C-alpha cells in the first residue's frame, strides 16, 4: 500500500491554494474592469500607437491612412472614435468628428513629444492625447481621442503586469513561509500522535485497562484516541470473559475427571483397553490443570523471593520420579552450581514439572531425562527422545500446538513454561540435547543473589 507524507501533502495543498487565490484575484480584477467599463485606454497611449501604425507619410509629404486589423477592431468597438494627423505643411488625415479645438492644436503645436489634453475634473482622465510621430519622411502630429476601446489581450496584459508587480512577490514570500513553516508546525502537532503511537506499541493484554490520555492531543485527533480506548476496553472485557470461562470450565471439569480416573483405575481387569482409558483420563487431567495454570499466570501477582534453583529442581524431580519410573523412563539430576535467584517458586515448580512430563510423553518408554542447573539462572531439561525439529521449535511454544507426530499431550506444557519465562523477564529456548533428543533451557531474567 502506497504511503504519503502529511507534511508534503499540506505544503502542496497550501501552495496550490495560494496560486489559485492569486489567479482568482487576477480573474476578479478583469471581470470587475469589464463590468465597470474600465476596459478602455484611459490615457490614449495604446490607441495612439494603433492609429500611428496605420498612418504613413509619402515623399511628397502627403499623409495616408491604411487600415489594419487592429484599427478595424478599434473602430468596430467605437464607431464614433476620432483622430487627426497633421504635418507642418498642412497635410492631414482624420476620422470622425474631430472637435475644432484639437484641429487647431494639431496644426499649431510643434516640438512637443506627447501630452495629455484637457484633464477631466473628477477622475483626472484626459479627453485627448497629442503624440509627435517620427516617420521616415518627416514628423507629424497625431491627436487621438482618449478612453478608446482596449482589447481583451491588452487588458489581460496590463492586469498580469500589475499582478506580477503587486501580488506575485507577496505570493512568493508566503509560499516560502508555508514551505518552511508547515513541516515544523505539522511535526510539532503530530508529536502527540507519535507519543500515543509509542504508548500503543507498549500495550499488551495486561495493560489494556489503562486508557491512553487525550489531555494534550489535538481536538481533531481525540475521536481517534477515544476510539482506540473503546477498542481496548472491548478487547479487555472479552479477554476477561474468556479467562473466567476457562477457569470456571477447568474447575468444573476437575471433579468429573477425577471421578472418571478413579473408576478407570478400579477396573478389575488389566489390558490394552484399560491402559488406553488411563492415558485418555491422564490427558484430560493434564488439560484441566494446564488451563488452571494459565489462569494462575494471568491472574496471580507473582511473589518474587530468593530461591535456590538446585534445591527447587531436586524437590520437583523427587515429586515426579514415581510417575517417570511408572512410564518406563529414567530421570536424574546432574549436580552443579546452586545459584540463588529472585523468582516466583510455585510457577518455576509448575514449569519444571511440565518440562519433565513433556519429556516423558514424547520420549517414549526407555527415555532418559536429565535435569541440570547452569549459572547464573538457567534450568536445562534434556532427554534421549526423538527431539523437536528446528522448524517446529517456535510453533510448539504456542498454546494447543503439538508436534505432527504426537498423539498425546495437551499442547499447553511448553506454552506454560514460555509464560513463566516471560513472567520472569527471561526466555525459553529449545536446542539439541547431548542425549540425542531435545534440550529445553529455561533462563530467568530476575536478578540473582549470592548464595
C-alpha atoms as one frame of an Amber mdcrd trajectory, in Angstrom:
protein
   0.000   0.000   0.000   1.410   3.368  -1.030   2.033   5.777   1.835   2.225
   9.544   1.722   3.615  12.322   3.877   1.085  14.516   5.632   3.610  17.360
   5.728   4.250  17.120   1.973   0.548  16.978   1.177  -0.225  20.034   3.333
   2.604  22.021   1.744   1.409  21.135  -1.756  -2.219  21.935  -0.943  -1.411
  25.283   0.688   0.835  26.357  -2.182  -1.816  25.295  -4.704  -4.427  27.289
  -2.778  -2.230  30.373  -2.883  -1.741  30.004  -6.632  -5.489  29.509  -7.129
  -6.210  32.530  -4.920  -3.801  34.700  -6.931  -5.288  33.605 -10.243  -8.773
  34.195  -8.836  -7.787  37.734  -7.814  -6.485  38.401 -11.321  -9.668  36.995
 -12.893 -11.777  39.061 -10.488  -9.945  42.235 -11.462 -10.518  41.504 -15.148
 -14.229  40.836 -14.566 -14.543  43.987 -12.450 -12.846  46.034 -15.160 -15.152
  44.626 -17.784 -18.307  45.138 -15.711 -17.423  48.673 -14.587 -16.389  49.877
 -18.018 -12.746  50.181 -17.075 -11.520  48.186 -20.063 -10.675  51.376 -22.008
  -7.461  53.116 -22.936  -7.886  55.908 -20.422  -4.682  57.735 -21.362  -4.968
  57.071 -25.094  -1.362  55.820 -25.226  -2.124  52.375 -26.623  -4.764  53.632
 -29.055  -2.367  56.259 -30.421   0.162  53.530 -31.190  -2.503  51.536 -33.036
  -3.540  54.590 -35.123   0.067  55.649 -35.749   0.870  52.170 -37.105  -1.706
  52.746 -39.879  -0.512  56.286 -40.880   2.421  56.869 -43.171   3.949  59.942
 -44.892   4.837  59.822 -48.560   7.924  61.518 -50.037   5.841  64.468 -51.181
   4.553  64.985 -47.617   1.119  63.506 -48.159  -0.287  61.618 -45.186  -2.299
  58.487 -45.813  -4.207  56.154 -43.541  -4.118  52.416 -44.336  -6.472  50.469
 -42.014  -5.286  47.204 -40.466  -6.948  44.562 -38.235  -6.044  46.449 -35.073
  -7.575  49.724 -36.262 -10.604  47.853 -37.560 -11.089  46.355 -34.063 -10.937
  49.855 -32.513 -13.469  51.304 -34.939 -15.761  48.272 -34.596 -15.941  48.756
 -30.817 -16.181  52.594 -31.073 -17.787  53.678 -34.360 -17.608  57.380 -33.352
 -13.912  57.262 -32.499 -11.972  60.197 -33.926  -8.369  61.186 -34.586  -6.411
  63.726 -36.659  -2.873  63.608 -38.015  -1.236  66.767 -39.482   2.259  67.844
 -40.527   3.834  71.306 -40.729   2.966  71.622 -44.425  -0.726  71.274 -43.637
  -1.204  67.775 -44.935  -3.605  65.900 -42.729  -5.716  62.780 -42.386  -8.615
  62.463 -39.980 -11.515  60.265 -38.962 -14.730  61.056 -37.155 -15.994  64.293
 -35.736 -12.786  65.935 -34.508 -13.503  68.867 -32.163 -12.209  72.152 -33.681
 -10.016  72.789 -30.654  -7.959  69.680 -31.371  -7.740  70.516 -35.081  -6.065
  73.779 -34.075  -3.752  72.013 -31.638  -2.662  69.524 -34.309  -1.883  72.406
 -36.699  -0.162  74.784 -34.293   1.788  72.726 -31.780   5.342  71.892 -32.747
   8.182  70.199 -30.887   6.112  68.565 -28.139   6.714  64.804 -27.952   3.479
  63.789 -26.198   0.923  65.366 -23.913  -2.441  64.728 -22.270  -5.052  67.272
 -23.237  -7.968  68.635 -21.192  -7.929  66.566 -17.976 -11.354  65.779 -16.555
 -12.039  67.193 -13.104 -13.497  64.100 -11.422 -11.109  61.285 -12.336  -8.270
  63.266 -13.915  -8.560  61.390 -17.191  -7.603  63.267 -20.418 -10.094  63.886
 -23.217  -7.410  63.548 -25.902  -3.774  62.726 -26.360  -1.186  64.524 -28.504
   1.699  62.495 -29.978   4.548  63.681 -32.220   5.236  60.806 -34.597   8.623
  60.487 -36.295   8.116  58.820 -39.681  10.649  58.005 -42.384   9.765  61.148
 -44.379   9.384  63.530 -41.501   7.409  64.186 -38.291   3.714  64.821 -37.908
   1.355  65.498 -35.028  -1.269  62.959 -34.042  -4.198  63.800 -31.774  -6.354
  60.867 -30.719  -9.433  60.540 -28.576  -8.686  59.225 -25.063 -10.771  56.490
 -23.494 -10.853  54.388 -26.643 -11.672  50.666 -26.505  -8.997  48.339 -25.146
  -8.693  44.762 -26.359  -9.052  41.833 -24.006  -5.448  40.818 -24.684  -4.230
  44.284 -23.693  -6.387  44.247 -20.597  -5.028  40.856 -19.534  -1.509  42.036
 -20.247  -1.962  45.115 -18.081  -3.508  43.227 -15.184  -0.886  40.486 -15.449
   1.806  43.133 -15.198   0.053  44.590 -12.160  -0.240  41.104 -10.674   3.456
  40.396 -11.171   4.377  43.700  -9.571   1.877  43.842  -6.686   0.650  40.322
  -5.870   3.275  37.846  -7.105   6.034  38.981  -4.672   3.668  38.527  -1.745
   2.679  35.091  -3.071   6.322  34.051  -3.417   7.124  35.171   0.129   4.090
  33.438   1.636   4.839  30.291  -0.359   8.354  30.176   1.075   6.947  30.733
   4.566   4.443  27.908   4.046   7.122  25.555   2.700   9.366  26.225   5.703
   6.824  26.611   8.492   4.289  23.899   7.621   6.611  20.900   8.233   7.626
  22.408  11.576   4.029  23.067  12.631   2.868  19.619  11.490   5.776  17.930
  13.265   5.020  19.767  16.495   1.336  18.931  16.157   1.947  15.266  15.407
   4.347  14.812  18.324   1.302  13.953  20.457   0.249  11.382  17.881   3.748
   9.899  17.932   3.614   9.735  21.741   0.234   7.992  21.550   1.624   5.539
  18.976   4.574   4.705  21.262   2.148   4.062  24.130   0.015   1.828  21.922
   3.184  -0.030  20.926   3.768  -0.904  24.600   0.217  -2.094  25.206  -0.231
  -5.770  25.994  -3.100  -7.829  27.363  -2.232  -6.865  30.949  -2.228  -3.105
  30.287  -5.415  -2.878  28.234  -7.258  -1.434  31.218  -5.024   1.677  31.176
  -6.556   4.106  28.644  -4.494   6.465  26.535  -4.530  10.051  27.735  -6.014
  12.626  25.365  -5.243  15.637  27.567  -2.731  17.204  25.143  -3.919  15.579
  21.926  -5.281  17.963  19.239  -9.068  18.160  19.170  -9.165  16.665  15.664
  -7.360  13.521  16.872  -9.286  12.994  20.099 -12.005  10.913  18.367  -9.228
   8.562  17.183  -7.725   8.228  20.676 -11.198   7.726  22.187 -11.965   5.033
  19.586  -8.704   3.241  20.438  -9.541   3.361  24.153 -13.010   1.959  23.491
 -11.477  -0.811  21.394  -9.067  -1.600  24.252 -11.990  -1.756  26.660 -13.854
  -4.193  24.412 -10.780  -6.402  23.992 -10.089  -6.293  27.748 -13.673  -7.245
  28.576 -13.605 -10.066  26.024 -10.302 -11.351  27.395 -11.630 -11.229  30.932
 -14.775 -13.154  29.910 -12.695 -15.789  28.177 -10.410 -16.063  31.173 -13.314
 -16.512  33.562 -14.840 -19.087  31.237 -11.614 -21.106  31.028 -11.095 -21.004
  34.772 -14.685 -21.963  35.528 -14.640 -24.715  32.908 -11.363 -26.111  34.252
 -12.685 -26.118  37.819 -15.920 -27.764  36.739 -14.017 -30.438  34.810 -11.691
 -31.426  37.649 -14.322 -33.246  39.687 -15.816 -35.423  36.910 -12.322 -36.132
  35.540 -11.107 -37.221  38.988 -14.189 -39.419  39.399 -13.601 -40.940  35.960
  -9.931 -41.566  36.754 -10.829 -43.368  39.988 -13.385 -45.508  38.172 -10.900
 -46.400  35.420  -8.190 -47.297  37.923 -10.645 -49.506  39.831 -11.488 -51.631
  36.819 -10.825 -55.264  37.786  -9.047 -56.327  34.601  -5.762 -55.323  33.035
  -5.278 -54.873  29.304  -4.891 -52.526  26.375  -8.393 -51.122  26.832  -7.721
 -50.123  30.424  -4.335 -48.609  29.503  -5.960 -46.547  26.724  -8.602 -45.288
  29.172  -5.916 -44.387  31.692  -3.986 -42.452  29.069  -7.127 -40.583  27.998
  -8.048 -39.641  31.550  -4.448 -38.576  32.205  -4.620 -36.343  29.153  -7.896
 -34.808  30.374  -6.343 -34.239  33.813  -3.302 -32.526  32.300  -5.544 -30.366
  30.085  -7.627 -29.175  33.052  -4.540 -28.498  35.146  -2.928 -26.679  32.221
  -5.946 -24.403  31.832  -5.869 -23.645  35.543  -2.140 -22.878  35.369  -2.733
 -20.472  32.509  -5.285 -18.626  34.616  -2.934 -18.590  37.600  -0.267 -16.932
  35.472  -2.748 -14.372  34.129  -4.457 -13.542  37.399  -1.960 -14.044  40.163
   0.560 -11.427  41.164   3.957 -13.105  41.229   5.672 -13.177  44.607   9.396
 -12.929  43.994  11.691 -14.199  46.695  15.185 -15.704  46.915  15.076 -19.273
  45.532  17.879 -21.851  45.341  17.393 -23.344  41.910  19.239 -26.599  42.602
  17.171 -27.358  45.693  13.931 -26.485  43.866  14.874 -28.813  40.990  15.751
 -31.678  43.352  12.375 -31.302  45.052  10.447 -31.348  41.771  12.451 -34.295
  40.399  11.698 -36.223  43.593   7.970 -35.456  43.274   7.630 -36.609  39.658
  10.099 -39.521  39.843   7.412 -42.164  40.594   5.383 -41.116  37.546   8.514
 -41.083  35.369   9.539 -44.560  36.550   5.996 -45.875  36.053   6.268 -44.688
  32.432   9.430 -46.842  31.957  11.670 -43.747  31.813  14.823 -42.795  33.730
  15.303 -39.403  35.391  18.247 -37.998  37.262  19.646 -34.642  38.234  23.110
 -33.549  37.295  24.527 -31.691  40.276  26.359 -28.443  39.662  26.110 -24.854
  40.912  23.282 -23.824  43.188  22.567 -20.186  42.301  20.075 -18.169  44.305
  17.700 -16.141  42.155  14.730 -13.880  42.738  11.789 -15.899  41.425   8.217
 -16.994  41.984   8.831 -20.513  43.287   5.374 -22.049  42.579   5.428 -21.018
  38.932   9.006 -22.320  38.495   7.961 -25.660  40.023   4.983 -25.946  37.653
   7.213 -25.047  34.702   9.815 -27.703  35.568   7.099 -30.306  36.138   5.682
 -29.541  32.696   9.100 -29.884  31.081   9.677 -33.270  32.698   6.191 -34.580
  31.883   6.590 -33.294  28.330   9.825 -35.273  28.008   8.077 -38.387  29.371
   5.161 -38.054  26.954   7.254 -37.516  23.862  10.317 -39.534  24.778   8.535
 -42.873  24.985   9.439 -45.966  27.044  13.114 -46.170  27.999  13.626 -42.426
  27.626  16.447 -40.913  29.670  15.766 -37.483  31.228  18.464 -35.257  32.708
  17.818 -32.110  34.761  20.635 -29.627  35.421  21.176 -26.076  36.650  23.560
 -23.636  34.994  24.756 -20.356  36.453  23.576 -17.748  36.774  19.875 -18.658
  36.427  19.144 -21.393  33.867  17.351 -24.741  34.240  18.014 -27.306  31.499
  15.897 -30.414  30.837  17.329 -32.769  28.225  16.073 -36.148  27.025  17.026
 -39.006  24.707  13.750 -38.952  22.795  13.146 -38.146  19.118  13.760 -34.412
  19.659  11.946 -31.434  18.169  12.652 -30.406  14.556  14.105 -26.930  14.145
  11.148 -25.835  12.029   8.730 -26.776  14.832  10.553 -25.183  17.771   8.757
 -21.840  17.578   5.344 -23.316  16.819   5.266 -25.705  19.804   5.541 -22.706
  22.162   2.063 -21.572  21.107  -0.978 -22.766  23.099  -2.565 -26.048  21.978
   0.164 -26.652  19.378   1.672 -30.121  19.260   4.144 -31.919  17.051   2.619
 -33.530  13.980   3.872 -36.939  15.136   2.485 -36.576  18.657  -0.663 -38.381
  19.691  -0.507 -37.433  23.378  -0.255 -34.208  25.366  -2.440 -31.138  25.534
  -0.310 -28.627  23.721  -0.117 -26.433  26.833   3.074 -27.666  28.530   5.707
 -25.677  26.647   3.366 -22.709  26.330   3.040 -22.549  30.133   6.824 -22.738
  30.524   7.236 -19.910  28.000   4.736 -17.827  30.003   6.723 -18.465  33.184
   9.870 -17.316  31.374   8.056 -14.158  30.290   6.842 -13.593  33.852  10.493
 -13.663  34.977  11.679 -11.497  32.044  13.644 -14.461  30.747  13.451 -16.744
  27.739  12.763 -20.332  26.727  14.959 -21.955  24.080  14.808 -25.394  22.508
  18.069 -26.975  21.385  19.522 -30.387  20.625  20.408 -32.490  23.661  23.641
 -34.360  24.166  21.426 -37.366  24.989  20.110 -37.363  21.427  16.730 -35.717
  21.918  15.609 -32.219  22.805  17.127 -29.846  25.354  14.875 -27.142  26.784
  16.599 -24.204  28.502  14.559 -22.043  30.878  16.528 -18.877  31.634  15.242
 -16.490  34.289  15.862 -12.800  33.900  15.236 -11.819  37.505  18.272 -10.511
  39.440  20.376 -13.126  41.173  21.566 -13.266  44.780  24.818 -14.629  46.054
  24.440 -17.903  47.819
